[in-house]
Amino acid sequence: MLTLHRAAELRPSGTAPSITDGAVLVRGAAIAALGRYAELAAAHPDARLREWPGAVLTPGLAQPYGALLLERHYHPDPREGLGVEPRPLPLGFEPAQYGGLGGSARRGLQRMLRHGTTALAGPFERPEVRAAVSRSGLRVAAPFEVPRALNTLAFEGVPYGALAVDGRADFAIFGPEAEECLGTVLAGSLVYRSR
């Protein structure tokens, strides 16, 4: 099945020129085409259309603190009454005493997806965290240098990768306010949508 994602602006990479009223055509887990919406819609009239009015479609973000956020922090369940911010794990913490970190890692990953994350830095030492990351569909990147602008532990990632024909269909859609992620697509599947 073909899906056409239309946005007010398509930014295929950090260096390629933006495309006004652009679109990405997805076939399965890969990008089949990218370019102007009118041209792609005319060439593929049977494609399912996902419109993102006023939005910017980009390759997504990488989370440089992936291992630290998932293996050294606890992500509370809202029902626990502990708030929503991740909490550093105490020294000597033994996850087995608390049922492991699998649930915490899944909640942390969901939060990353809500920020447009399509890749995160590993490696991951804890088996339950590795399993949660593997099931999430996020790409695991080698550790990389964190830009100076991102000097605190945060869920906001850094620009990562480029959109290319035959490449994996991983991208994020951001609203007019760059901080607002409207949707995250991993391997062609919409895994997060804000509305």
Helices and strands as residue ranges (DSSP letters): E 2-10, E 19-27, E 30-36, H 37-43, E 48-58, E 61-63, H 66-71, E 73-74, G 78-80, E 87-88, G 95-98, H 102-113, E 117-121, H 127-136, E 139-141, E 158-159, E 171-174, E 181-186, E 189-193
